[in-house]
Amino acid sequence: MQTNFTPEQLTDPATARSSEILRACVHCGFCTATCPTYAVLGDELDSPRGRIYLIKDMLENDRPADEKTVKHIDRCLSCLSCMTTCPSGVHYMHLIDHARVHVEKTYKRPLMDRLLRWTLAKILPYPNRFRMALLGAKIGRPFRHLIPDPRLRAMLEMAPKTIPPVSRNDAPQVFPAQGERKMRVALMTGCAQKALDTDINDSTINVLTRHGCEVVVAKGAGCCGALTHHMGRETEAHASAAQNIRSWMAETRGAGLDAIVINTSGCGTTVKDYGHMMRETDLAQDAAHISSLAKDISEVLMQLDLPRGTQDLTVAYHAACSLQHGQQIKSDPKTLLKRVGFSVVEPKNSHLCCGSAGTYNLLQPEISQELKKRKVESLEVKTPDLVAAGNIGCIMQIGSGTKLPVIHTVELLDWATGGQKPRKLSANRS
């Protein structure tokens, strides 16, 4: 695709990167075949190719975002299925990220939209605030049908039936390896996950220490910045990233780290991109190093000697978009589940998003609900005993639409190698 940015525009690193990405696009349209929003809406402007045209026009003309452009950019899930499909290597992620920052800086959203986005940015990345919000939502949930705004109803419906107590394992500390130490790793404990499901981090620590990893929860590390990053709130996202980088660099300069383990794949995609996000800051070198250390939990467990076993359960594996498209990790979780003895099945169209996508299920509830319905149907038709996934957003999204237990992959791997049975599974099967 030919671009017409001026030399002055190209002095901006973000614009120069977007120009490079745009020039790689050859208009082939392969991306439309795997785009969830295009599959649901059938609108060319709700496909990656359509959005690319809108973004190109907006950036080249250096104009404020308009209502039409914002509507179609907002409908993008950032599932990155288009990047897996694209034969030309178009790095759509960096382009849509730049577009969202431009929208945030130049477009004045309606008041309710601004308030909702501000609220999400000020609550979700902070576990204690989020926990309090979940309690409030749980109280208000019976009255959700009285609320006209579907986004506010979606926030109330998000509240789980039970909110787990705070886990002491999420506090800064060191968990020693059992037996000979093979690796020293930092665990990213995250933000929303600490309020929604504390068992995931607990299981991660258990399975890692059981197989020879010393696990560090670094002081000062918190939200990866993905939630604000995907809303175009660049300053807040960079602040979160900087805090994590400094915290983990303190560990690498101390006793050292072999990896930074991340068990929420949405966070993993963002942390692995810190090198790009922070390239124009004084933390550029450290950010690139942190990105090189970031590993999904499945990548680390593949390096360890998990024992083979036999489990009398069929697992439907849901491939989170941020894992299969964002990080290009497709086989590791399935290989591990099979290794410890589970029978693994996959749904039809496993490349399509479940509709969670960070805050998407709150900001675009109608599209999100349709994608959830399709995903749940494709999983249930496989008649599994349970569903496994590697991302808390997917777990909450799919779990709200099915009676099947939806469990993090690491909880199953922990249980199969000597840990406790997952609570969700225990409630369904004695």
PyMOL commands that set and color helices and strands:
alter all, ss='L'
color gray80, all
select helices_A, chain A and resi 9-11+13-24+30-34+36-41+44-46+48-60+67-74+81-85+92-106+111-123+127-146+150-157+168-170+192-196+199-210+226-229+234-253+265-271+274-277+284-293+297-303+321-326+332-339+360-363+365-380+392-399+409-416+423-426
alter helices_A, ss='H'
color red, helices_A
select strands_A, chain A and resi 173-175+183-188+213-217+259-262+294-296+314-317+343-345+386-389+406-408
alter strands_A, ss='S'
color yellow, strands_A
deselect
rebuild
show_as cartoon
